[in-house]
Amino acid sequence: MAKTNPFEFLQQVRNEAAKVTWPTRKETMVTTAMVFVMVIIAALFFLAADQIIRFGVGLILGVGR
């Protein structure tokens, strides 16, 4: 692999960064909203799963009456 001097490396980095397609503000907002919705859904799922498991273990061990 050929060594590149720091100046050439920085030029290559700038050229590659110029090729990046950045998301629009709307795309960023929609994606952020989808992440928050999925986090809420996952939290509700794990809350329900935890309560079901807690109830089942309570029945088996006779704890929590």
N, C-alpha and C positions, 0 to 999 in steps of 0.2 A: 504494500500500500504506500503510495507516494505521500511524502510529508508536504503539508501546505503551510505557508507562513500565515501568521495571525491576520494580516490584512486581507489576504485572499479568502480565508475562512469566514471573516465577517462579511465580505461581499457575497459569498455563497449563501450565508444565512439570510441576508437581506433579500436575495433573489428568491429563495425558497419561501420566505415569509410573505413576499409579494404574491405568490401563487395561491395563498390560502384564501378560501371563500368564507368570509365571516357571516354569521347569521344576522338577519335583520332584527330590529327591536321587537317586532311582532312575533317572529319565530322564537326568540328568547323568552318572551313572556308566556307564550303558549306552552313551550317545553317546561318552563318553571311551574306553571299551573298543573301540568300533567304529573310532574314529580310530586307536588304536594298532595294531589288527589290519590296517587298510588301509595304514598306514605300513610295517609289516613286509612285507606282500605287495608293495608298490611297491619296497621296498629289495631284496627277493629277485629281482624281475623285472629291475631295472636291473643287479644284480650278474650275473645270467645273460646279459643282453644284452651287457654289457661284456665278459664272458669270451668269448662267441661272436664278437664283433667283433674282439677282440684275437687270437683264434685265426685268424680269417680273414685279418686284415692280416699276421699272422706267416707264414701260408702264402704269401701273395702276394709279400711282400717277402723271404722267406727269413730272417727275423730270429727269434732266440730258440731256435735249435737247439743 
